[in-house]
Amino acid sequence: MPAPKSGLPAPSPSRGRTCGPFVSAWLADLEYGWTELTEGARSVSLHSDQVLFHQGQAAETVYVVEEGRIRLSSFSLDGRERHLMILGERGLVGDCGWPDSDIYAVTALASSQARLRAIDMRRFAQALTDHPLLAQQHRELSSRRLRILLQQLELQGHKTAGRRICHHLLGLMHAYGSVTAEGVRIGIGFTQQQMGNICGLSRVSVAYALSRLERQQVIVRQRRHWLVLKPGQLEREASGLKSDP
C-alpha cells in the first residue's frame, strides 16, 4: 500500500473496522463469511422502506444481508423512532436480542432494495456451536454493533447537528476511506436523508451542514461519494473546536 499524502490518515486495513474514537454507523462490505448459515436458506427480497421485522415481534429468524442495506431502529414508549445503524452486504440482523430474549430488540427495514437469506433461529444457534469461526465472527460483529450503539447515545445526547454529521463523516472516512492525491475518498455513498436518519436530523439540516463544509473546502462531493480535503479540520469541527480561518 502506498504511503498516504502528508497529513492524511491511512485507510483502515480492513473495511468497516473502527478506528480510534470515530465509529461508522454504516457496516457495509463486511469481510465475514456465513456460508454454513446461508447454504440452502430461503431467499427474501425487500423494496426500499419495506419492514423486515418489528421491535417486540417474536424472534424466529436471523437474516444475512446479501445485497442492499438494512436499517435498524428502535422505538420509544411514545412511538418516536431512533435510527441506530445500517448494515450492508454480509451483515447479520435479527440476532440482537439472542440468546437472552425471544423477541426482536429492534425494528429492521430496507434502506434500499435488498436481498437476504433467512435462517431459522434454532439452526443459527446450532451453527454457532458447530462452527467456532462463525461464533468468533458473531462475537466480533456484536462488539462492533455495541460500539455504534454507544456512539449513537453520546452523539444524540450531547452533540450539535453539525458535530454529529462531522463525527459520522469521520467514521465513514476511517472505515471506508482511500487516500488520493486530493484527500481521502469515502468509498460508500449515502443520501442526505440517510445521513439525516442516522443523525436524528432533518434532510434540510444535513444539506445545510454539508454545504457549509463544502464552502469551507473541508469536503467536496464527487458524484455519489464525498472527498475529505481537510481531515484535521473535520476532526476539529467534530470536537467543537474553532475551524481554521
Contacts in CASP RR format, 6 or more apart in sequence:
PFRMAT RR
TARGET T0000
AUTHOR 0000-0000-0000
METHOD contacts of the structure
MODEL  1
MPAPKSGLPAPSPSRGRTCGPFVSAWLADLEYGWTELTEGARSVSLHSDQ
VLFHQGQAAETVYVVEEGRIRLSSFSLDGRERHLMILGERGLVGDCGWPD
SDIYAVTALASSQARLRAIDMRRFAQALTDHPLLAQQHRELSSRRLRILL
QQLELQGHKTAGRRICHHLLGLMHAYGSVTAEGVRIGIGFTQQQMGNICG
LSRVSVAYALSRLERQQVIVRQRRHWLVLKPGQLEREASGLKSDP
1 10 0 8 1.000
2 179 0 8 1.000
4 10 0 8 1.000
4 11 0 8 1.000
4 179 0 8 1.000
5 179 0 8 1.000
5 180 0 8 1.000
5 181 0 8 1.000
5 183 0 8 1.000
7 231 0 8 1.000
7 232 0 8 1.000
8 179 0 8 1.000
8 183 0 8 1.000
8 184 0 8 1.000
8 231 0 8 1.000
9 19 0 8 1.000
9 173 0 8 1.000
9 174 0 8 1.000
9 179 0 8 1.000
9 184 0 8 1.000
9 231 0 8 1.000
10 179 0 8 1.000
11 174 0 8 1.000
11 176 0 8 1.000
11 177 0 8 1.000
11 178 0 8 1.000
11 179 0 8 1.000
11 184 0 8 1.000
12 19 0 8 1.000
12 174 0 8 1.000
12 175 0 8 1.000
12 176 0 8 1.000
12 177 0 8 1.000
14 31 0 8 1.000
15 28 0 8 1.000
15 29 0 8 1.000
15 30 0 8 1.000
15 31 0 8 1.000
15 175 0 8 1.000
15 176 0 8 1.000
16 24 0 8 1.000
16 27 0 8 1.000
16 28 0 8 1.000
16 29 0 8 1.000
16 30 0 8 1.000
16 144 0 8 1.000
16 175 0 8 1.000
16 176 0 8 1.000
17 144 0 8 1.000
17 175 0 8 1.000
18 24 0 8 1.000
18 144 0 8 1.000
18 147 0 8 1.000
18 171 0 8 1.000
18 174 0 8 1.000
18 175 0 8 1.000
19 171 0 8 1.000
19 174 0 8 1.000
19 175 0 8 1.000
20 174 0 8 1.000
22 167 0 8 1.000
22 170 0 8 1.000
22 171 0 8 1.000
22 173 0 8 1.000
22 174 0 8 1.000
22 238 0 8 1.000
23 144 0 8 1.000
23 147 0 8 1.000
23 148 0 8 1.000
23 151 0 8 1.000
23 171 0 8 1.000
23 175 0 8 1.000
24 148 0 8 1.000
24 168 0 8 1.000
24 171 0 8 1.000
24 172 0 8 1.000
24 174 0 8 1.000
24 175 0 8 1.000
24 176 0 8 1.000
25 84 0 8 1.000
25 85 0 8 1.000
25 86 0 8 1.000
25 148 0 8 1.000
25 151 0 8 1.000
25 152 0 8 1.000
25 168 0 8 1.000
25 171 0 8 1.000
25 198 0 8 1.000
26 69 0 8 1.000
26 85 0 8 1.000
26 86 0 8 1.000
26 88 0 8 1.000
26 172 0 8 1.000
26 175 0 8 1.000
26 176 0 8 1.000
26 188 0 8 1.000
26 190 0 8 1.000
26 198 0 8 1.000
27 85 0 8 1.000
27 86 0 8 1.000
27 87 0 8 1.000
27 88 0 8 1.000
27 91 0 8 1.000
27 141 0 8 1.000
27 144 0 8 1.000
27 145 0 8 1.000
27 148 0 8 1.000
28 69 0 8 1.000
28 86 0 8 1.000
28 87 0 8 1.000
28 88 0 8 1.000
28 89 0 8 1.000
28 176 0 8 1.000
28 188 0 8 1.000
29 88 0 8 1.000
29 89 0 8 1.000
29 90 0 8 1.000
29 176 0 8 1.000
29 188 0 8 1.000
30 88 0 8 1.000
30 89 0 8 1.000
30 90 0 8 1.000
30 91 0 8 1.000
30 141 0 8 1.000
31 90 0 8 1.000
32 90 0 8 1.000
32 91 0 8 1.000
32 92 0 8 1.000
32 137 0 8 1.000
32 141 0 8 1.000
33 90 0 8 1.000
33 137 0 8 1.000
34 64 0 8 1.000
34 90 0 8 1.000
34 92 0 8 1.000
34 117 0 8 1.000
34 134 0 8 1.000
34 137 0 8 1.000
36 127 0 8 1.000
36 130 0 8 1.000
36 131 0 8 1.000
36 134 0 8 1.000
37 62 0 8 1.000
37 64 0 8 1.000
37 117 0 8 1.000
37 119 0 8 1.000
37 123 0 8 1.000
37 124 0 8 1.000
37 127 0 8 1.000
37 134 0 8 1.000
38 64 0 8 1.000
38 66 0 8 1.000
38 117 0 8 1.000
38 119 0 8 1.000
41 64 0 8 1.000
41 117 0 8 1.000
41 118 0 8 1.000
41 119 0 8 1.000
42 117 0 8 1.000
42 118 0 8 1.000
43 66 0 8 1.000
43 115 0 8 1.000
43 116 0 8 1.000
43 117 0 8 1.000
43 118 0 8 1.000
44 52 0 8 1.000
44 63 0 8 1.000
44 115 0 8 1.000
44 116 0 8 1.000
44 117 0 8 1.000
44 118 0 8 1.000
45 113 0 8 1.000
45 114 0 8 1.000
45 115 0 8 1.000
45 116 0 8 1.000
46 52 0 8 1.000
46 109 0 8 1.000
46 110 0 8 1.000
46 113 0 8 1.000
46 114 0 8 1.000
46 115 0 8 1.000
46 116 0 8 1.000
47 110 0 8 1.000
47 113 0 8 1.000
48 110 0 8 1.000
48 111 0 8 1.000
48 112 0 8 1.000
48 113 0 8 1.000
49 109 0 8 1.000
49 110 0 8 1.000
49 111 0 8 1.000
50 109 0 8 1.000
50 110 0 8 1.000
51 107 0 8 1.000
51 108 0 8 1.000
51 109 0 8 1.000
52 63 0 8 1.000
52 70 0 8 1.000
52 93 0 8 1.000
52 108 0 8 1.000
52 109 0 8 1.000
52 110 0 8 1.000
52 116 0 8 1.000
53 59 0 8 1.000
53 61 0 8 1.000
53 94 0 8 1.000
53 104 0 8 1.000
53 107 0 8 1.000
53 108 0 8 1.000
54 104 0 8 1.000
54 107 0 8 1.000
55 73 0 8 1.000
55 74 0 8 1.000
55 75 0 8 1.000
55 103 0 8 1.000
55 104 0 8 1.000
55 105 0 8 1.000
55 106 0 8 1.000
55 107 0 8 1.000
56 103 0 8 1.000
56 104 0 8 1.000
56 105 0 8 1.000
57 103 0 8 1.000
57 104 0 8 1.000
58 102 0 8 1.000
58 103 0 8 1.000
58 104 0 8 1.000
59 94 0 8 1.000
59 97 0 8 1.000
59 98 0 8 1.000
59 101 0 8 1.000
59 102 0 8 1.000
59 103 0 8 1.000
59 104 0 8 1.000
59 121 0 8 1.000
60 120 0 8 1.000
60 121 0 8 1.000
61 94 0 8 1.000
61 118 0 8 1.000
61 119 0 8 1.000
61 120 0 8 1.000
61 121 0 8 1.000
62 92 0 8 1.000
62 93 0 8 1.000
62 94 0 8 1.000
62 95 0 8 1.000
62 98 0 8 1.000
62 118 0 8 1.000
62 119 0 8 1.000
62 121 0 8 1.000
62 124 0 8 1.000
63 70 0 8 1.000
63 92 0 8 1.000
63 93 0 8 1.000
63 94 0 8 1.000
63 108 0 8 1.000
63 116 0 8 1.000
63 117 0 8 1.000
63 118 0 8 1.000
63 119 0 8 1.000
64 90 0 8 1.000
64 91 0 8 1.000
64 92 0 8 1.000
64 116 0 8 1.000
64 117 0 8 1.000
64 119 0 8 1.000
65 87 0 8 1.000
65 88 0 8 1.000
65 89 0 8 1.000
65 90 0 8 1.000
65 91 0 8 1.000
65 92 0 8 1.000
65 93 0 8 1.000
65 114 0 8 1.000
65 115 0 8 1.000
65 116 0 8 1.000
66 89 0 8 1.000
66 90 0 8 1.000
66 115 0 8 1.000
66 116 0 8 1.000
66 117 0 8 1.000
67 89 0 8 1.000
67 113 0 8 1.000
67 114 0 8 1.000
67 115 0 8 1.000
68 88 0 8 1.000
68 89 0 8 1.000
68 110 0 8 1.000
68 111 0 8 1.000
68 112 0 8 1.000
68 113 0 8 1.000
68 114 0 8 1.000
68 115 0 8 1.000
69 86 0 8 1.000
69 87 0 8 1.000
69 88 0 8 1.000
69 110 0 8 1.000
69 111 0 8 1.000
69 112 0 8 1.000
69 114 0 8 1.000
70 86 0 8 1.000
70 87 0 8 1.000
70 88 0 8 1.000
70 91 0 8 1.000
70 93 0 8 1.000
70 108 0 8 1.000
70 109 0 8 1.000
70 110 0 8 1.000
70 111 0 8 1.000
70 114 0 8 1.000
70 116 0 8 1.000
71 83 0 8 1.000
71 84 0 8 1.000
71 85 0 8 1.000
71 86 0 8 1.000
71 108 0 8 1.000
71 109 0 8 1.000
71 110 0 8 1.000
71 111 0 8 1.000
71 197 0 8 1.000
72 83 0 8 1.000
72 84 0 8 1.000
72 85 0 8 1.000
72 86 0 8 1.000
72 87 0 8 1.000
72 93 0 8 1.000
72 96 0 8 1.000
72 106 0 8 1.000
72 107 0 8 1.000
72 108 0 8 1.000
73 81 0 8 1.000
73 82 0 8 1.000
73 83 0 8 1.000
73 84 0 8 1.000
73 106 0 8 1.000
73 107 0 8 1.000
73 108 0 8 1.000
73 109 0 8 1.000
74 81 0 8 1.000
74 82 0 8 1.000
74 84 0 8 1.000
74 105 0 8 1.000
74 106 0 8 1.000
74 107 0 8 1.000
75 81 0 8 1.000
75 82 0 8 1.000
75 107 0 8 1.000
76 82 0 8 1.000
81 107 0 8 1.000
82 152 0 8 1.000
82 156 0 8 1.000
82 200 0 8 1.000
83 196 0 8 1.000
83 197 0 8 1.000
83 198 0 8 1.000
83 200 0 8 1.000
84 106 0 8 1.000
84 148 0 8 1.000
84 149 0 8 1.000
84 152 0 8 1.000
85 145 0 8 1.000
85 148 0 8 1.000
85 149 0 8 1.000
85 152 0 8 1.000
85 198 0 8 1.000
86 111 0 8 1.000
86 194 0 8 1.000
86 198 0 8 1.000
87 93 0 8 1.000
91 141 0 8 1.000
92 138 0 8 1.000
92 141 0 8 1.000
93 108 0 8 1.000
93 116 0 8 1.000
94 104 0 8 1.000
94 106 0 8 1.000
94 108 0 8 1.000
95 124 0 8 1.000
95 138 0 8 1.000
95 142 0 8 1.000
96 104 0 8 1.000
96 105 0 8 1.000
96 106 0 8 1.000
96 145 0 8 1.000
97 103 0 8 1.000
97 104 0 8 1.000
97 105 0 8 1.000
98 121 0 8 1.000
98 124 0 8 1.000
98 125 0 8 1.000
99 125 0 8 1.000
111 194 0 8 1.000
119 127 0 8 1.000
127 134 0 8 1.000
128 134 0 8 1.000
128 135 0 8 1.000
128 138 0 8 1.000
129 135 0 8 1.000
151 167 0 8 1.000
155 163 0 8 1.000
155 164 0 8 1.000
155 167 0 8 1.000
155 168 0 8 1.000
155 199 0 8 1.000
156 164 0 8 1.000
156 199 0 8 1.000
156 200 0 8 1.000
159 167 0 8 1.000
160 240 0 8 1.000
161 199 0 8 1.000
161 201 0 8 1.000
161 205 0 8 1.000
161 209 0 8 1.000
162 209 0 8 1.000
162 237 0 8 1.000
163 237 0 8 1.000
163 238 0 8 1.000
163 239 0 8 1.000
163 240 0 8 1.000
164 199 0 8 1.000
164 200 0 8 1.000
164 201 0 8 1.000
165 195 0 8 1.000
165 199 0 8 1.000
165 201 0 8 1.000
165 206 0 8 1.000
165 209 0 8 1.000
165 210 0 8 1.000
166 209 0 8 1.000
166 213 0 8 1.000
166 234 0 8 1.000
166 235 0 8 1.000
166 237 0 8 1.000
166 238 0 8 1.000
167 238 0 8 1.000
168 195 0 8 1.000
168 198 0 8 1.000
168 199 0 8 1.000
169 186 0 8 1.000
169 219 0 8 1.000
169 226 0 8 1.000
169 228 0 8 1.000
169 234 0 8 1.000
169 238 0 8 1.000
170 231 0 8 1.000
170 234 0 8 1.000
170 235 0 8 1.000
170 238 0 8 1.000
172 186 0 8 1.000
172 187 0 8 1.000
172 188 0 8 1.000
172 190 0 8 1.000
173 184 0 8 1.000
173 186 0 8 1.000
173 228 0 8 1.000
173 231 0 8 1.000
173 234 0 8 1.000
176 186 0 8 1.000
176 187 0 8 1.000
176 188 0 8 1.000
177 184 0 8 1.000
177 185 0 8 1.000
177 186 0 8 1.000
177 187 0 8 1.000
178 184 0 8 1.000
178 185 0 8 1.000
178 187 0 8 1.000
179 185 0 8 1.000
180 227 0 8 1.000
182 227 0 8 1.000
182 229 0 8 1.000
183 227 0 8 1.000
183 228 0 8 1.000
183 229 0 8 1.000
183 231 0 8 1.000
184 227 0 8 1.000
184 228 0 8 1.000
184 231 0 8 1.000
185 222 0 8 1.000
185 225 0 8 1.000
185 226 0 8 1.000
185 227 0 8 1.000
185 228 0 8 1.000
186 225 0 8 1.000
186 226 0 8 1.000
186 227 0 8 1.000
186 228 0 8 1.000
187 225 0 8 1.000
188 225 0 8 1.000
189 224 0 8 1.000
189 225 0 8 1.000
189 226 0 8 1.000
192 203 0 8 1.000
192 206 0 8 1.000
192 207 0 8 1.000
192 210 0 8 1.000
193 203 0 8 1.000
193 206 0 8 1.000
195 201 0 8 1.000
195 206 0 8 1.000
195 210 0 8 1.000
196 202 0 8 1.000
196 203 0 8 1.000
196 205 0 8 1.000
196 206 0 8 1.000
199 206 0 8 1.000
210 219 0 8 1.000
210 221 0 8 1.000
213 219 0 8 1.000
213 234 0 8 1.000
213 237 0 8 1.000
214 220 0 8 1.000
214 221 0 8 1.000
216 230 0 8 1.000
216 233 0 8 1.000
216 243 0 8 1.000
217 229 0 8 1.000
217 230 0 8 1.000
218 228 0 8 1.000
218 229 0 8 1.000
218 230 0 8 1.000
218 233 0 8 1.000
218 234 0 8 1.000
218 237 0 8 1.000
218 243 0 8 1.000
219 226 0 8 1.000
219 227 0 8 1.000
219 228 0 8 1.000
219 229 0 8 1.000
219 234 0 8 1.000
220 226 0 8 1.000
220 227 0 8 1.000
220 229 0 8 1.000
221 227 0 8 1.000
228 234 0 8 1.000
230 244 0 8 1.000
233 243 0 8 1.000
233 244 0 8 1.000
236 242 0 8 1.000
236 243 0 8 1.000
236 244 0 8 1.000
237 243 0 8 1.000
END
